[in-house]
Amino acid sequence: MSTKLSDRMHTFSRLLKLLKGSKKWMLLSLLLSLAAVALTLYLPILVGDAIDFMIAAGQVDMPSIVRILILIGVSVCITALSQWLIGILSNKITYAAVADIRERAIRKIEALPVSYLDSHASGDILSRVIADADTVADGLLLGFTQFFTGIMTILGTLLFMLSIHIPITLLVVVMTPLSFFVAKFIVSKTYHLFQKQGDTRAEQTAFLNETITNQRVVQAFGHEDEVLETFDDMNARLTECTLKATFFSSLTNPSTRFVNALVYAAVGITGALAAVSGNISIGGLSCFLSYANQYTKPFHEISGVMTELQNAMAYADRIFRFLDQPERPADIPDARVLEDADGNVCFEDVSFSYVPERPLITDCNLRILPGQRVAIVGPTGCGKTTLMNLLMRFYDVTDGSISVDGSDLREITRDSLRKNFGMVLQETWLSGASIRDNIRMGKPDASEEEVIAAAKAAHAHSFIRRLPQGYDTVISDKTGGLSQGQRQLLCIARLMLALPPMLILDEATSSIDTRTEQKIQSAFQTMMQGRTSFIVAHRLSTIQQADLILVMNNGNIIEQGNHDTLIAQNGFYAKLFQSQFAP
Amino acid sequence: MKRLLCYLRDYRKEAICAPVFKILEASFELCVPLVVAAMIDNGIPNADRPYLWKMCLIMVLLGVVGLTSTLFAQFFAAKAATGFSAKLRHAMMAHIQKLSYTDLDRIGTSTLITRMTSDVNQVQNGVNLALRLLLRSPFIVFGAMIMAFTVDVKCALVFAAAIPLLSIVVFGIMLLTIPLYRKVQSQLDTVTDLTRENLTGFRVIRAFRKEADEIKRFCVQNEILMKMQNRVGSISALMNPLTYVILNGAVIALLYIGALRVDSGILSQGQVVALYNYLSQILVELIKLASLIITLTKTAACANRIADMLETGGCTETEPDMPELSEKGTVVFENVSLTYEGAGDASLTGISFSAKQGDVIGIIGGTGAGKSSLVNLIPRFYEPTSGTIRINGIDSRQFPKTELRARIGVVPQRAVLFKGTIRENLRWGNEHATDADFSEALRIAQAADVVASKPLGLEEPISENGSNLSGGQRQRLTIARALIRKPEILILDDSASALDYATDAALRKALRSIPDQPTVFLVSQRTASIRFADQILVLDDGELADIGTHDELLARCPIYQEIHYSQFPKGGAGN
């Protein structure tokens, strides 16, 4: 518990550090809320005084009343003004803090090692950057606006009440926490009901997701009635626990209202009895009654704020844990800037594994000459992507070394290394910008003619032209429009324009039909001329034309050579090759 | 909202009782200031202690009665709201089961899921709150004003002025900020999209060394978001100060007029206190009412979306009676065309061919050539825009859907399995399958070793969407699921794509060995998979480019040649 507490304090102090830039604004808003609370609390006293000046017909002190009313007017205006300023200030402080968190997060994302991003669900990171940051903002905002004012209101009310009548004050102090406890009690008792409701709801949502997404299959097999039956069963259970959870939780407000009513009656009777014995004026009684109404409010607010703050802390902690992730190692100080590489690639005793317990590549040796075409073949999951990861230095080798143009990859700046590689992967990622900007990604200063030439080479020009905004069409998930194959063509156009000295191509035939693919293939052939190329190959022609075929299985290169030598070996490759043409 | 009220019909009693009990409670609450006034005016000046105690007891009683009636109100409201949403969910699910493929295309599955989950929850919440509060808050506001009028008309005029002013401020600010908050939300979506883009595309971003540009792009949007948030924030920050000023302005006016009236003996001191108390009750309720109205606007939007969904599609036409069948397993297309709803161009034009029982029909063509569209017409997933399809000798439109689909085994492109055991999943194909049926279907589908490799065999649990099986395993099981019903027509929509060549070949061989051979439609991108078909339909841009056997097509059909040689280069091992 104590470590948990110290953790929380640690998170809290880091949050405060984030707010450092707004220190003077925080101080100002603190002062303003002090003023606002004091004046708000003074108001019932002024009203009570005014009431005391109007006892009965003929016993009304008009000049004093007017004086008090002017006082009320002035204090109301000051209170309103400071409330408004507090609101604006706390917005400013919290929104700036959240914007700061988000900016740090995006910088972190760009600097994290690929291994982290590969092994963590993007949805989780996304929710930290967006939803969690919002929860922190809400917590902070409430904390500012209500926490200080709440505490000060409670203390202030106590002081003012004590100054009027001590016994009644004690009565209020003893009784009001009651409503607080009642609320707490109900919340704790209904917690498990909500949990059950949440579980049942989650179960139903999962079922809906599965069946509605696959509604076509449900109908193809005529399974509609069965699905509805299962659903109704879940629905009945959900309704039952929702009813319980809704009803019992809706008891909180009436119960606390009831306790407040009791406090009100108690203050009323003791106040009235005191007034009979002349210990308190009528105005004083009225003032007490409005305090009794107000006094419980900050308690509930603070308890709400505490929950919000606790949430905020928990979420802030999640964000900080993300921001604390170690970044990829920096380039070594005198790293070489690789320019126009020849395309000499060498693997020397390379070993690699994603997790230490499961070695993947062991003692891999390769010597690839400039301009050679390397085809990589093997069943799915055999480690073809791993090879790409190592070449682009998304991952570093565990042992041994990979070198380009005679320099170890680790001694070349990442930036210049990647500039010398061009890749087309199966995942067709495009940025949410215009088609032109997407094609220009690898060469931002390319002219319009160059862009169009690249698009033509990738057989993308004709479909781009047919889009409503042509090259200015902005790519977005919502507008959709582009098929997977078209996205692939754009990725190829992007590479055609950049034309780096070394190429990595994942020949994704899945999304492009074979006829279009064949056209692109001819473009690829030209592109590969004189460039060292690594091709994950599915197509026979590519494989047969390759200078070197790497046959991979279970992470290792089990055979290498050209088509004829491998067929002659009659090993794994030969078997793989023949299985394609079985009757 | 109105359109959904019918689902509340069974809970009419509860829906009426809830607000009635709420109003009862509110009336008791409105009595309290009068009791206090009586204490001040009658009890205190006369030092009548028993009277004061009596009044105190009345206050406690009012509290108890108030609490009891709220309990009833809360219960009835919860019962009505949850019952309502249960009925609604059932109706929606039943409706979804009846949607046609065209409807599903139009509405989209993610929309349907949102409607059934968050939208229904929002509506349930809204109904619950509306039953409890929609009448209560206005009742207290106007009740307080009416009570004020009964105390003193002239003072009550202050109320009559303050209430509209307060309403204008409270509702005005809310109305003003709602669209602004919506804008903030959409800007937040932009920031979310940017973040997602950076998370999903990090490999490409790094490969193109765009890290710094992406940070800059993000910061610009982030800054805009912050500015927008501050702008809305400064408007909503006006709410509290403004209402505070108006309310206390009213207090000042009330005290001033009250003082004059007390001086001339028209009002008592206690009555001034009572009026003051009523005034503070009003503000609380107005703010509650305003936030309730925001919730209800959201609810109404959700309710409308749900009602729209319930009114969209769903075939209401009655199915024809089952006609006499003269043939079995025959499929004839006569000049069939299909244009999807909302699409500009036809997806299929003038397709004609005929298949005898036991034929294997291969269908090949580029992406978007209409392969799936063609096979989807056979089980009437879509209806042809023109032309006729005859199945087993009769027009498919005369064939009741359930009867028709019971005769067809479909293996969809995406291998979909459902949560449950393997056995339960295969049963989708045939409720009454025997053990022999199971092993037969698994054998033909090359799935016997999939089941054998699982410790629990057929009882092996499958997770949602079959995520605990590999793509190839899922695909083989979906084939078995289609086979177990011993279909007259079997449709394999590019279903072997996740299988390696050897398994694919074994599967095709096994299909040939089925005793009562079904008519098979085999959609594929690979000529190797369909080369042994009795007829191959070559589709090009929705039209039937040619029809024939592998050898015929290879000799005369340029498109087929192009497809084939792109996979098996001339002179290679393919020929």
Interface residues (C-beta under 8 A of the other chain):
Chain A: L43 V47 A50 I51 F53 M54 I55 A56 A57 G58 Q59 V60 M62 I65 V66 L69 I72 G73 V76 C77 T79 A80 L81 Q83 W84 I86 G87 I88 N91 K92 Y95 A96 V98 A99 R102 E103 A105 I106 R107 I109 E110 A111 V114 L117 S122 I125 L126 V129 I130 D134 R201 Q204 T205 A206 F207 L208 N209 E210 T211 I212 T213 N214 Q215 R216 V217 V218 Q219 A220 F221 G222 H223 E224 D225 V227 L228 F231 D232 N235 A236 L238 T239 T242 L243 T246 F247 S250 L251 P254 S255 R257 F258 A261 L262 Y264 A265 A266 G268 I269 A272 L273 A275 V276 I282 L285 S286 L289 S290 N293 P379 M392 F394 R414 D415 R418 K419 F421 G422 M423 L425 E427 W429 L430 S431 G432 M441 G442 S476 D477 S483 G485 R494 A498 S511 I512 D513 T514 R515 T516 E517 Q518 R539 L540 S541 Q544 F577 S579 Q580 F581 A582 P583
Chain B: E25 V32 V35 V36 M39 I40 G43 I44 A47 R49 L52 W53 M55 C56 M59 V60 L62 G63 V64 G66 L67 T70 L71 Q74 F75 A77 A78 K79 A81 T82 G83 S85 A86 R89 H90 M93 A94 I96 Q97 K98 L99 Y101 L104 T109 L112 I113 M116 T117 N121 Q124 N128 R132 L188 V191 T192 D193 L194 T195 R196 E197 N198 L199 T200 G201 F202 R203 V204 I205 R206 A207 F208 R209 K210 E211 A212 E214 I215 F218 C219 N222 E223 L225 M226 Q229 N230 G233 S234 S236 A237 L238 N240 P241 L242 Y244 V245 N248 G249 V251 I252 L255 Y256 G258 A259 L260 V262 D263 S264 G265 S268 Q269 G270 V272 V273 Y276 N277 S280 G365 G366 T367 G368 A369 P379 F381 T402 R405 A406 I408 V410 P412 V416 F418 K419 W428 G429 E464 N465 R481 D500 Y501 A502 A505 Q525 A528 F532 I559 E562 I563 S566 Q567 F568 P569 G572 A573 G574
